[in-house]
Amino acid sequence: MKKVFATCLLVIGLSLSSIAQTDKIKETANEKTNQLNTEIIAGDKSQGLTDAQKGKIYQIHITRLEALKQAKKNGANNDDLKEINQIYFKKIYKDILTKEQVKARGKYKKENN
């Protein structure tokens, strides 16, 4: 009976930890999306992200963070992690953002660095 109870507790504990990690990934993706929007708006108020763009960028960040997590688990080095980031950020900056939005963010970065 004690073994069954201990096994149940272990399963519940593992389930809760995986849920917490998923929530952290979602929270980080949301923060990154909002940060990008804030930077774009700071460069040009008329170029903020649309809701559709926010949704796409949010999903890309979730996929990126999960890929980074898996790569770290598999023993990836910093160069591997940079390559993963480059792939996903290229999707954001080339496929989703308009040229005007990229310029607005560049203006913000130039003024704040």
Biopython code that builds the backbone (N, CA, C, O; Angstrom):
import numpy as np
from Bio.PDB.StructureBuilder import StructureBuilder

atoms = [
    (1, "MET", "N", (0.822, -1.191, 0.000)),
    (1, "MET", "CA", (0.000, 0.000, 0.000)),
    (1, "MET", "C", (0.871, 1.261, 0.000)),
    (1, "MET", "O", (0.568, 2.234, -0.691)),
    (2, "LYS", "N", (1.955, 1.232, 0.784)),
    (2, "LYS", "CA", (2.838, 2.388, 0.848)),
    (2, "LYS", "C", (3.516, 2.631, -0.498)),
    (2, "LYS", "O", (3.732, 3.777, -0.891)),
    (3, "LYS", "N", (3.852, 1.545, -1.206)),
    (3, "LYS", "CA", (4.500, 1.686, -2.506)),
    (3, "LYS", "C", (3.557, 2.329, -3.519)),
    (3, "LYS", "O", (3.975, 3.166, -4.318)),
    (4, "VAL", "N", (2.296, 1.940, -3.484)),
    (4, "VAL", "CA", (1.305, 2.512, -4.399)),
    (4, "VAL", "C", (1.147, 4.008, -4.113)),
    (4, "VAL", "O", (1.114, 4.827, -5.031)),
    (5, "PHE", "N", (1.050, 4.343, -2.837)),
    (5, "PHE", "CA", (0.906, 5.739, -2.441)),
    (5, "PHE", "C", (2.135, 6.553, -2.858)),
    (5, "PHE", "O", (2.000, 7.666, -3.366)),
    (6, "ALA", "N", (3.315, 6.005, -2.645)),
    (6, "ALA", "CA", (4.553, 6.690, -3.019)),
    (6, "ALA", "C", (4.633, 6.874, -4.534)),
    (6, "ALA", "O", (5.074, 7.919, -5.013)),
    (7, "THR", "N", (4.210, 5.868, -5.281)),
    (7, "THR", "CA", (4.209, 5.951, -6.736)),
    (7, "THR", "C", (3.246, 7.034, -7.209)),
    (7, "THR", "O", (3.567, 7.809, -8.110)),
    (8, "CYS", "N", (2.071, 7.084, -6.601)),
    (8, "CYS", "CA", (1.090, 8.118, -6.957)),
    (8, "CYS", "C", (1.644, 9.518, -6.684)),
    (8, "CYS", "O", (1.478, 10.425, -7.500)),
    (9, "LEU", "N", (2.292, 9.690, -5.549)),
    (9, "LEU", "CA", (2.876, 10.989, -5.221)),
    (9, "LEU", "C", (3.962, 11.375, -6.222)),
    (9, "LEU", "O", (4.066, 12.534, -6.622)),
    (10, "LEU", "N", (4.760, 10.403, -6.619)),
    (10, "LEU", "CA", (5.815, 10.659, -7.588)),
    (10, "LEU", "C", (5.233, 11.102, -8.933)),
    (10, "LEU", "O", (5.718, 12.059, -9.537)),
    (11, "VAL", "N", (4.210, 10.416, -9.392)),
    (11, "VAL", "CA", (3.572, 10.754, -10.666)),
    (11, "VAL", "C", (2.961, 12.154, -10.600)),
    (11, "VAL", "O", (3.106, 12.942, -11.535)),
    (12, "ILE", "N", (2.287, 12.457, -9.510)),
    (12, "ILE", "CA", (1.682, 13.782, -9.347)),
    (12, "ILE", "C", (2.765, 14.859, -9.324)),
    (12, "ILE", "O", (2.614, 15.909, -9.948)),
    (13, "GLY", "N", (3.838, 14.601, -8.615)),
    (13, "GLY", "CA", (4.939, 15.563, -8.544)),
    (13, "GLY", "C", (5.561, 15.836, -9.896)),
    (13, "GLY", "O", (5.837, 16.986, -10.235)),
    (14, "LEU", "N", (5.782, 14.796, -10.666)),
    (14, "LEU", "CA", (6.356, 14.968, -12.002)),
    (14, "LEU", "C", (5.407, 15.726, -12.920)),
    (14, "LEU", "O", (5.836, 16.553, -13.724)),
    (15, "SER", "N", (4.124, 15.442, -12.797)),
    (15, "SER", "CA", (3.134, 16.141, -13.615)),
    (15, "SER", "C", (3.120, 17.628, -13.299)),
    (15, "SER", "O", (3.085, 18.462, -14.204)),
    (16, "LEU", "N", (3.148, 17.952, -12.029)),
    (16, "LEU", "CA", (3.125, 19.360, -11.629)),
    (16, "LEU", "C", (4.382, 20.097, -12.075)),
    (16, "LEU", "O", (4.310, 21.259, -12.474)),
    (17, "SER", "N", (5.526, 19.436, -12.010)),
    (17, "SER", "CA", (6.761, 20.111, -12.427)),
    (17, "SER", "C", (6.769, 20.371, -13.928)),
    (17, "SER", "O", (7.268, 21.406, -14.368)),
    (18, "SER", "N", (6.227, 19.456, -14.719)),
    (18, "SER", "CA", (6.191, 19.682, -16.165)),
    (18, "SER", "C", (5.205, 20.787, -16.520)),
    (18, "SER", "O", (5.440, 21.551, -17.456)),
    (19, "ILE", "N", (4.110, 20.878, -15.786)),
    (19, "ILE", "CA", (3.149, 21.959, -16.009)),
    (19, "ILE", "C", (3.791, 23.297, -15.668)),
    (19, "ILE", "O", (3.618, 24.272, -16.400)),
    (20, "ALA", "N", (4.526, 23.352, -14.574)),
    (20, "ALA", "CA", (5.189, 24.591, -14.167)),
    (20, "ALA", "C", (6.216, 25.028, -15.206)),
    (20, "ALA", "O", (6.341, 26.221, -15.480)),
    (21, "GLN", "N", (6.949, 24.089, -15.787)),
    (21, "GLN", "CA", (7.933, 24.429, -16.811)),
    (21, "GLN", "C", (7.249, 24.957, -18.063)),
    (21, "GLN", "O", (7.737, 25.899, -18.688)),
    (22, "THR", "N", (6.126, 24.358, -18.433)),
    (22, "THR", "CA", (5.379, 24.818, -19.595)),
    (22, "THR", "C", (4.858, 26.229, -19.361)),
    (22, "THR", "O", (4.895, 27.065, -20.264)),
    (23, "ASP", "N", (4.373, 26.496, -18.153)),
    (23, "ASP", "CA", (3.894, 27.838, -17.823)),
    (23, "ASP", "C", (5.019, 28.856, -17.906)),
    (23, "ASP", "O", (4.805, 29.981, -18.357)),
    (24, "LYS", "N", (6.207, 28.475, -17.479)),
    (24, "LYS", "CA", (7.352, 29.390, -17.536)),
    (24, "LYS", "C", (7.704, 29.703, -18.987)),
    (24, "LYS", "O", (8.014, 30.849, -19.311)),
    (25, "ILE", "N", (7.661, 28.717, -19.849)),
    (25, "ILE", "CA", (7.942, 28.934, -21.268)),
    (25, "ILE", "C", (6.914, 29.894, -21.860)),
    (25, "ILE", "O", (7.270, 30.811, -22.599)),
    (26, "LYS", "N", (5.646, 29.686, -21.536)),
    (26, "LYS", "CA", (4.592, 30.569, -22.047)),
    (26, "LYS", "C", (4.767, 31.989, -21.526)),
    (26, "LYS", "O", (4.589, 32.956, -22.267)),
    (27, "GLU", "N", (5.113, 32.109, -20.265)),
    (27, "GLU", "CA", (5.320, 33.428, -19.667)),
    (27, "GLU", "C", (6.497, 34.144, -20.332)),
    (27, "GLU", "O", (6.413, 35.333, -20.638)),
    (28, "THR", "N", (7.586, 33.420, -20.552)),
    (28, "THR", "CA", (8.759, 34.003, -21.202)),
    (28, "THR", "C", (8.437, 34.412, -22.637)),
    (28, "THR", "O", (8.854, 35.481, -23.084)),
    (29, "ALA", "N", (7.705, 33.577, -23.356)),
    (29, "ALA", "CA", (7.326, 33.899, -24.734)),
    (29, "ALA", "C", (6.469, 35.160, -24.770)),
    (29, "ALA", "O", (6.638, 36.009, -25.645)),
    (30, "ASN", "N", (5.559, 35.274, -23.828)),
    (30, "ASN", "CA", (4.705, 36.461, -23.754)),
    (30, "ASN", "C", (5.532, 37.708, -23.447)),
    (30, "ASN", "O", (5.313, 38.764, -24.039)),
    (31, "GLU", "N", (6.478, 37.584, -22.525)),
    (31, "GLU", "CA", (7.350, 38.712, -22.180)),
    (31, "GLU", "C", (8.181, 39.151, -23.385)),
    (31, "GLU", "O", (8.322, 40.347, -23.640)),
    (32, "LYS", "N", (8.727, 38.194, -24.119)),
    (32, "LYS", "CA", (9.551, 38.515, -25.289)),
    (32, "LYS", "C", (8.718, 39.211, -26.373)),
    (32, "LYS", "O", (9.187, 40.146, -27.021)),
    (33, "THR", "N", (7.486, 38.746, -26.560)),
    (33, "THR", "CA", (6.596, 39.353, -27.548)),
    (33, "THR", "C", (6.265, 40.786, -27.151)),
    (33, "THR", "O", (6.319, 41.693, -27.981)),
    (34, "ASN", "N", (5.925, 40.986, -25.894)),
    (34, "ASN", "CA", (5.602, 42.336, -25.416)),
    (34, "ASN", "C", (6.816, 43.256, -25.471)),
    (34, "ASN", "O", (6.688, 44.438, -25.791)),
    (35, "GLN", "N", (7.990, 42.718, -25.160)),
    (35, "GLN", "CA", (9.219, 43.510, -25.215)),
    (35, "GLN", "C", (9.481, 43.989, -26.640)),
    (35, "GLN", "O", (9.833, 45.150, -26.852)),
    (36, "LEU", "N", (9.311, 43.099, -27.611)),
    (36, "LEU", "CA", (9.516, 43.470, -29.009)),
    (36, "LEU", "C", (8.536, 44.568, -29.411)),
    (36, "LEU", "O", (8.922, 45.540, -30.061)),
    (37, "ASN", "N", (7.276, 44.416, -29.026)),
    (37, "ASN", "CA", (6.268, 45.421, -29.358)),
    (37, "ASN", "C", (6.616, 46.768, -28.726)),
    (37, "ASN", "O", (6.476, 47.811, -29.365)),
    (38, "THR", "N", (7.064, 46.747, -27.490)),
    (38, "THR", "CA", (7.451, 47.973, -26.797)),
    (38, "THR", "C", (8.614, 48.660, -27.511)),
    (38, "THR", "O", (8.619, 49.883, -27.653)),
    (39, "GLU", "N", (9.586, 47.888, -27.954)),
    (39, "GLU", "CA", (10.741, 48.447, -28.659)),
    (39, "GLU", "C", (10.330, 49.058, -29.993)),
    (39, "GLU", "O", (10.826, 50.118, -30.376)),
    (40, "ILE", "N", (9.426, 48.389, -30.698)),
    (40, "ILE", "CA", (8.957, 48.911, -31.986)),
    (40, "ILE", "C", (8.195, 50.216, -31.772)),
    (40, "ILE", "O", (8.424, 51.197, -32.480)),
    (41, "ILE", "N", (7.296, 50.226, -30.803)),
    (41, "ILE", "CA", (6.497, 51.424, -30.527)),
    (41, "ILE", "C", (7.382, 52.578, -30.068)),
    (41, "ILE", "O", (7.116, 53.732, -30.403)),
    (42, "ALA", "N", (8.428, 52.278, -29.309)),
    (42, "ALA", "CA", (9.344, 53.330, -28.861)),
    (42, "ALA", "C", (10.075, 53.967, -30.046)),
    (42, "ALA", "O", (10.427, 55.146, -30.001)),
    (43, "GLY", "N", (10.297, 53.194, -31.092)),
    (43, "GLY", "CA", (10.948, 53.715, -32.294)),
    (43, "GLY", "C", (9.983, 54.469, -33.189)),
    (43, "GLY", "O", (10.353, 55.476, -33.792)),
    (44, "ASP", "N", (8.740, 53.988, -33.282)),
    (44, "ASP", "CA", (7.706, 54.628, -34.105)),
    (44, "ASP", "C", (6.348, 54.150, -33.606)),
    (44, "ASP", "O", (5.990, 52.983, -33.769)),
    (45, "LYS", "N", (5.603, 55.056, -33.001)),
    (45, "LYS", "CA", (4.331, 54.694, -32.366)),
    (45, "LYS", "C", (3.308, 54.116, -33.334)),
    (45, "LYS", "O", (2.410, 53.384, -32.917)),
    (46, "SER", "N", (3.427, 54.429, -34.600)),
    (46, "SER", "CA", (2.444, 53.954, -35.572)),
    (46, "SER", "C", (2.733, 52.541, -36.076)),
    (46, "SER", "O", (1.956, 52.002, -36.863)),
    (47, "GLN", "N", (3.832, 51.935, -35.638)),
    (47, "GLN", "CA", (4.247, 50.638, -36.182)),
    (47, "GLN", "C", (4.075, 49.469, -35.215)),
    (47, "GLN", "O", (4.729, 48.441, -35.389)),
    (48, "GLY", "N", (3.232, 49.592, -34.219)),
    (48, "GLY", "CA", (3.042, 48.512, -33.251)),
    (48, "GLY", "C", (2.600, 47.210, -33.906)),
    (48, "GLY", "O", (2.070, 47.208, -35.016)),
    (49, "LEU", "N", (2.824, 46.116, -33.210)),
    (49, "LEU", "CA", (2.446, 44.795, -33.727)),
    (49, "LEU", "C", (0.927, 44.648, -33.770)),
    (49, "LEU", "O", (0.217, 45.140, -32.892)),
    (50, "THR", "N", (0.444, 43.966, -34.800)),
    (50, "THR", "CA", (-0.972, 43.621, -34.854)),
    (50, "THR", "C", (-1.201, 42.395, -33.973)),
    (50, "THR", "O", (-0.248, 41.729, -33.568)),
    (51, "ASP", "N", (-2.455, 42.103, -33.680)),
    (51, "ASP", "CA", (-2.759, 40.917, -32.878)),
    (51, "ASP", "C", (-2.305, 39.645, -33.585)),
    (51, "ASP", "O", (-1.821, 38.715, -32.941)),
    (52, "ALA", "N", (-2.458, 39.602, -34.905)),
    (52, "ALA", "CA", (-2.024, 38.425, -35.667)),
    (52, "ALA", "C", (-0.508, 38.248, -35.567)),
    (52, "ALA", "O", (-0.021, 37.131, -35.398)),
    (53, "GLN", "N", (0.227, 39.342, -35.670)),
    (53, "GLN", "CA", (1.687, 39.271, -35.549)),
    (53, "GLN", "C", (2.088, 38.822, -34.149)),
    (53, "GLN", "O", (2.990, 37.999, -33.988)),
    (54, "LYS", "N", (1.418, 39.364, -33.143)),
    (54, "LYS", "CA", (1.723, 38.974, -31.762)),
    (54, "LYS", "C", (1.525, 37.476, -31.572)),
    (54, "LYS", "O", (2.351, 36.815, -30.941)),
    (55, "GLY", "N", (0.439, 36.938, -32.113)),
    (55, "GLY", "CA", (0.168, 35.507, -31.992)),
    (55, "GLY", "C", (1.235, 34.658, -32.665)),
    (55, "GLY", "O", (1.680, 33.654, -32.109)),
    (56, "LYS", "N", (1.642, 35.061, -33.858)),
    (56, "LYS", "CA", (2.672, 34.314, -34.584)),
    (56, "LYS", "C", (4.016, 34.379, -33.858)),
    (56, "LYS", "O", (4.712, 33.371, -33.733)),
    (57, "ILE", "N", (4.371, 35.565, -33.387)),
    (57, "ILE", "CA", (5.648, 35.736, -32.688)),
    (57, "ILE", "C", (5.643, 34.949, -31.388)),
    (57, "ILE", "O", (6.646, 34.333, -31.027)),
    (58, "TYR", "N", (4.521, 34.967, -30.685)),
    (58, "TYR", "CA", (4.375, 34.203, -29.439)),
    (58, "TYR", "C", (4.617, 32.715, -29.703)),
    (58, "TYR", "O", (5.346, 32.066, -28.953)),
    (59, "GLN", "N", (4.012, 32.174, -30.757)),
    (59, "GLN", "CA", (4.180, 30.756, -31.091)),
    (59, "GLN", "C", (5.627, 30.446, -31.483)),
    (59, "GLN", "O", (6.157, 29.395, -31.123)),
    (60, "ILE", "N", (6.257, 31.348, -32.210)),
    (60, "ILE", "CA", (7.662, 31.138, -32.584)),
    (60, "ILE", "C", (8.537, 31.111, -31.337)),
    (60, "ILE", "O", (9.441, 30.282, -31.229)),
    (61, "HIS", "N", (8.274, 32.012, -30.397)),
    (61, "HIS", "CA", (9.066, 32.024, -29.161)),
    (61, "HIS", "C", (8.863, 30.741, -28.357)),
    (61, "HIS", "O", (9.817, 30.213, -27.786)),
    (62, "ILE", "N", (7.637, 30.239, -28.307)),
    (62, "ILE", "CA", (7.397, 28.981, -27.592)),
    (62, "ILE", "C", (8.191, 27.853, -28.250)),
    (62, "ILE", "O", (8.853, 27.073, -27.565)),
    (63, "THR", "N", (8.125, 27.770, -29.557)),
    (63, "THR", "CA", (8.864, 26.736, -30.283)),
    (63, "THR", "C", (10.366, 26.898, -30.069)),
    (63, "THR", "O", (11.078, 25.912, -29.879)),
    (64, "ARG", "N", (10.848, 28.146, -30.099)),
    (64, "ARG", "CA", (12.273, 28.431, -29.900)),
    (64, "ARG", "C", (12.728, 28.011, -28.508)),
    (64, "ARG", "O", (13.767, 27.367, -28.356)),
    (65, "LEU", "N", (11.955, 28.375, -27.501)),
    (65, "LEU", "CA", (12.329, 28.047, -26.126)),
    (65, "LEU", "C", (12.318, 26.538, -25.883)),
    (65, "LEU", "O", (13.167, 26.014, -25.162)),
    (66, "GLU", "N", (11.354, 25.847, -26.486)),
    (66, "GLU", "CA", (11.321, 24.383, -26.358)),
    (66, "GLU", "C", (12.510, 23.752, -27.072)),
    (66, "GLU", "O", (13.085, 22.781, -26.580)),
    (67, "ALA", "N", (12.884, 24.299, -28.233)),
    (67, "ALA", "CA", (14.047, 23.781, -28.964)),
    (67, "ALA", "C", (15.332, 24.011, -28.168)),
    (67, "ALA", "O", (16.203, 23.142, -28.122)),
    (68, "LEU", "N", (15.446, 25.179, -27.546)),
    (68, "LEU", "CA", (16.620, 25.464, -26.715)),
    (68, "LEU", "C", (16.681, 24.527, -25.518)),
    (68, "LEU", "O", (17.747, 24.024, -25.163)),
    (69, "LYS", "N", (15.545, 24.302, -24.910)),
    (69, "LYS", "CA", (15.478, 23.406, -23.747)),
    (69, "LYS", "C", (15.921, 21.997, -24.138)),
    (69, "LYS", "O", (16.695, 21.362, -23.422)),
    (70, "GLN", "N", (15.430, 21.519, -25.268)),
    (70, "GLN", "CA", (15.791, 20.183, -25.735)),
    (70, "GLN", "C", (17.270, 20.117, -26.101)),
    (70, "GLN", "O", (17.943, 19.129, -25.808)),
    (71, "ALA", "N", (17.771, 21.166, -26.740)),
    (71, "ALA", "CA", (19.186, 21.187, -27.126)),
    (71, "ALA", "C", (20.086, 21.164, -25.893)),
    (71, "ALA", "O", (21.096, 20.462, -25.870)),
    (72, "LYS", "N", (19.718, 21.932, -24.876)),
    (72, "LYS", "CA", (20.501, 21.934, -23.635)),
    (72, "LYS", "C", (20.483, 20.562, -22.986)),
    (72, "LYS", "O", (21.489, 20.097, -22.452)),
    (73, "LYS", "N", (19.327, 19.925, -23.041)),
    (73, "LYS", "CA", (19.195, 18.587, -22.466)),
    (73, "LYS", "C", (20.098, 17.597, -23.196)),
    (73, "LYS", "O", (20.612, 16.651, -22.600)),
    (74, "ASN", "N", (20.285, 17.830, -24.503)),
    (74, "ASN", "CA", (21.130, 16.948, -25.317)),
    (74, "ASN", "C", (22.601, 17.355, -25.301)),
    (74, "ASN", "O", (23.413, 16.766, -26.014)),
    (75, "GLY", "N", (22.950, 18.361, -24.491)),
    (75, "GLY", "CA", (24.348, 18.747, -24.337)),
    (75, "GLY", "C", (24.872, 19.714, -25.378)),
    (75, "GLY", "O", (26.066, 19.709, -25.678)),
    (76, "ALA", "N", (24.007, 20.540, -25.934)),
    (76, "ALA", "CA", (24.430, 21.504, -26.952)),
    (76, "ALA", "C", (25.357, 22.556, -26.350)),
    (76, "ALA", "O", (25.235, 22.919, -25.180)),
    (77, "ASN", "N", (26.287, 23.036, -27.177)),
    (77, "ASN", "CA", (27.181, 24.107, -26.723)),
    (77, "ASN", "C", (26.584, 25.470, -27.094)),
    (77, "ASN", "O", (25.518, 25.540, -27.706)),
    (78, "ASN", "N", (27.271, 26.539, -26.722)),
    (78, "ASN", "CA", (26.751, 27.885, -26.967)),
    (78, "ASN", "C", (26.571, 28.187, -28.450)),
    (78, "ASN", "O", (25.628, 28.884, -28.824)),
    (79, "ASP", "N", (27.450, 27.678, -29.292)),
    (79, "ASP", "CA", (27.314, 27.901, -30.732)),
    (79, "ASP", "C", (26.045, 27.259, -31.271)),
    (79, "ASP", "O", (25.368, 27.834, -32.123)),
    (80, "ASP", "N", (25.722, 26.072, -30.777)),
    (80, "ASP", "CA", (24.492, 25.395, -31.188)),
    (80, "ASP", "C", (23.269, 26.199, -30.760)),
    (80, "ASP", "O", (22.307, 26.331, -31.517)),
    (81, "LEU", "N", (23.312, 26.730, -29.550)),
    (81, "LEU", "CA", (22.188, 27.513, -29.038)),
    (81, "LEU", "C", (22.024, 28.813, -29.829)),
    (81, "LEU", "O", (20.902, 29.239, -30.103)),
    (82, "LYS", "N", (23.144, 29.441, -30.194)),
    (82, "LYS", "CA", (23.086, 30.661, -31.005)),
    (82, "LYS", "C", (22.464, 30.372, -32.364)),
    (82, "LYS", "O", (21.679, 31.167, -32.880)),
    (83, "GLU", "N", (22.819, 29.240, -32.932)),
    (83, "GLU", "CA", (22.279, 28.861, -34.237)),
    (83, "GLU", "C", (20.767, 28.660, -34.165)),
    (83, "GLU", "O", (20.034, 29.086, -35.058)),
    (84, "ILE", "N", (20.308, 28.013, -33.102)),
    (84, "ILE", "CA", (18.867, 27.818, -32.907)),
    (84, "ILE", "C", (18.177, 29.175, -32.802)),
    (84, "ILE", "O", (17.155, 29.407, -33.448)),
    (85, "ASN", "N", (18.734, 30.071, -31.988)),
    (85, "ASN", "CA", (18.150, 31.406, -31.840)),
    (85, "ASN", "C", (18.103, 32.146, -33.170)),
    (85, "ASN", "O", (17.101, 32.787, -33.489)),
    (86, "GLN", "N", (19.180, 32.063, -33.948)),
    (86, "GLN", "CA", (19.226, 32.756, -35.235)),
    (86, "GLN", "C", (18.124, 32.274, -36.170)),
    (86, "GLN", "O", (17.508, 33.075, -36.874)),
    (87, "ILE", "N", (17.880, 30.988, -36.179)),
    (87, "ILE", "CA", (16.843, 30.429, -37.047)),
    (87, "ILE", "C", (15.482, 31.025, -36.708)),
    (87, "ILE", "O", (14.748, 31.460, -37.595)),
    (88, "TYR", "N", (15.151, 31.042, -35.425)),
    (88, "TYR", "CA", (13.828, 31.509, -35.019)),
    (88, "TYR", "C", (13.698, 33.027, -35.101)),
    (88, "TYR", "O", (12.638, 33.530, -35.475)),
    (89, "PHE", "N", (14.754, 33.766, -34.758)),
    (89, "PHE", "CA", (14.676, 35.219, -34.862)),
    (89, "PHE", "C", (14.622, 35.662, -36.320)),
    (89, "PHE", "O", (14.010, 36.682, -36.638)),
    (90, "LYS", "N", (15.255, 34.901, -37.203)),
    (90, "LYS", "CA", (15.176, 35.210, -38.631)),
    (90, "LYS", "C", (13.728, 35.100, -39.102)),
    (90, "LYS", "O", (13.268, 35.922, -39.894)),
    (91, "LYS", "N", (13.011, 34.087, -38.619)),
    (91, "LYS", "CA", (11.595, 33.946, -38.971)),
    (91, "LYS", "C", (10.807, 35.174, -38.532)),
    (91, "LYS", "O", (9.953, 35.667, -39.269)),
    (92, "ILE", "N", (11.096, 35.661, -37.337)),
    (92, "ILE", "CA", (10.368, 36.822, -36.820)),
    (92, "ILE", "C", (10.682, 38.062, -37.650)),
    (92, "ILE", "O", (9.770, 38.754, -38.102)),
    (93, "TYR", "N", (11.962, 38.344, -37.850)),
    (93, "TYR", "CA", (12.359, 39.598, -38.483)),
    (93, "TYR", "C", (12.198, 39.603, -39.997)),
    (93, "TYR", "O", (12.011, 40.665, -40.591)),
    (94, "LYS", "N", (12.265, 38.453, -40.623)),
    (94, "LYS", "CA", (12.146, 38.406, -42.084)),
    (94, "LYS", "C", (10.725, 38.080, -42.548)),
    (94, "LYS", "O", (10.263, 38.619, -43.554)),
    (95, "ASP", "N", (10.033, 37.206, -41.823)),
    (95, "ASP", "CA", (8.744, 36.711, -42.296)),
    (95, "ASP", "C", (7.532, 37.404, -41.674)),
    (95, "ASP", "O", (6.474, 37.467, -42.299)),
    (96, "ILE", "N", (7.668, 37.919, -40.462)),
    (96, "ILE", "CA", (6.496, 38.447, -39.767)),
    (96, "ILE", "C", (6.494, 39.970, -39.698)),
    (96, "ILE", "O", (5.486, 40.603, -40.011)),
    (97, "LEU", "N", (7.599, 40.555, -39.295)),
    (97, "LEU", "CA", (7.650, 42.010, -39.169)),
    (97, "LEU", "C", (7.746, 42.670, -40.542)),
    (97, "LEU", "O", (8.347, 42.130, -41.470)),
    (98, "THR", "N", (7.140, 43.848, -40.647)),
    (98, "THR", "CA", (7.281, 44.631, -41.871)),
    (98, "THR", "C", (8.627, 45.359, -41.830)),
    (98, "THR", "O", (9.261, 45.459, -40.779)),
    (99, "LYS", "N", (9.046, 45.860, -42.976)),
    (99, "LYS", "CA", (10.309, 46.606, -43.027)),
    (99, "LYS", "C", (10.248, 47.834, -42.119)),
    (99, "LYS", "O", (11.237, 48.198, -41.483)),
    (100, "GLU", "N", (9.084, 48.461, -42.070)),
    (100, "GLU", "CA", (8.913, 49.651, -41.233)),
    (100, "GLU", "C", (9.046, 49.302, -39.753)),
    (100, "GLU", "O", (9.614, 50.074, -38.981)),
    (101, "GLN", "N", (8.529, 48.148, -39.361)),
    (101, "GLN", "CA", (8.637, 47.720, -37.968)),
    (101, "GLN", "C", (10.088, 47.403, -37.608)),
    (101, "GLN", "O", (10.543, 47.725, -36.511)),
    (102, "VAL", "N", (10.804, 46.778, -38.523)),
    (102, "VAL", "CA", (12.217, 46.477, -38.287)),
    (102, "VAL", "C", (13.005, 47.784, -38.157)),
    (102, "VAL", "O", (13.880, 47.903, -37.300)),
    (103, "LYS", "N", (12.689, 48.763, -39.013)),
    (103, "LYS", "CA", (13.358, 50.066, -38.934)),
    (103, "LYS", "C", (13.037, 50.758, -37.611)),
    (103, "LYS", "O", (13.918, 51.357, -36.994)),
    (104, "ALA", "N", (11.783, 50.677, -37.175)),
    (104, "ALA", "CA", (11.382, 51.310, -35.915)),
    (104, "ALA", "C", (12.130, 50.687, -34.743)),
    (104, "ALA", "O", (12.584, 51.398, -33.847)),
    (105, "ARG", "N", (12.258, 49.380, -34.744)),
    (105, "ARG", "CA", (13.002, 48.710, -33.672)),
    (105, "ARG", "C", (14.479, 49.087, -33.749)),
    (105, "ARG", "O", (15.118, 49.313, -32.722)),
    (106, "GLY", "N", (15.019, 49.154, -34.959)),
    (106, "GLY", "CA", (16.410, 49.560, -35.137)),
    (106, "GLY", "C", (16.657, 50.967, -34.611)),
    (106, "GLY", "O", (17.691, 51.239, -34.001)),
    (107, "LYS", "N", (15.704, 51.854, -34.852)),
    (107, "LYS", "CA", (15.802, 53.222, -34.343)),
    (107, "LYS", "C", (15.833, 53.213, -32.819)),
    (107, "LYS", "O", (16.632, 53.921, -32.206)),
    (108, "TYR", "N", (14.968, 52.417, -32.213)),
    (108, "TYR", "CA", (14.943, 52.307, -30.749)),
    (108, "TYR", "C", (16.283, 51.782, -30.231)),
    (108, "TYR", "O", (16.847, 52.335, -29.286)),
    (109, "LYS", "N", (16.789, 50.722, -30.849)),
    (109, "LYS", "CA", (18.053, 50.121, -30.412)),
    (109, "LYS", "C", (19.213, 51.112, -30.551)),
    (109, "LYS", "O", (20.080, 51.195, -29.681)),
    (110, "LYS", "N", (19.215, 51.856, -31.652)),
    (110, "LYS", "CA", (20.286, 52.825, -31.889)),
    (110, "LYS", "C", (20.260, 53.927, -30.831)),
    (110, "LYS", "O", (21.310, 54.360, -30.356)),
    (111, "GLU", "N", (19.073, 54.376, -30.467)),
    (111, "GLU", "CA", (18.935, 55.446, -29.479)),
    (111, "GLU", "C", (19.246, 54.974, -28.062)),
    (111, "GLU", "O", (19.610, 55.783, -27.208)),
    (112, "ASN", "N", (19.108, 53.682, -27.802)),
    (112, "ASN", "CA", (19.253, 53.168, -26.441)),
    (112, "ASN", "C", (20.495, 52.313, -26.227)),
    (112, "ASN", "O", (20.595, 51.630, -25.208)),
    (113, "ASN", "N", (21.418, 52.333, -27.136)),
    (113, "ASN", "CA", (22.680, 51.592, -26.957)),
    (113, "ASN", "C", (23.864, 52.480, -27.005)),
    (113, "ASN", "O", (24.994, 52.011, -26.871)),
]
sb = StructureBuilder()
sb.init_structure("model")
sb.init_model(0)
sb.init_chain("A")
sb.init_seg("    ")
for serial, (resi, resn, name, xyz) in enumerate(atoms, 1):
    if name == "N":
        sb.init_residue(resn, " ", resi, " ")
    sb.init_atom(name, np.array(xyz, "f"), 0.0, 1.0, " ", f" {name:<3s}", serial, name[0])
structure = sb.get_structure()
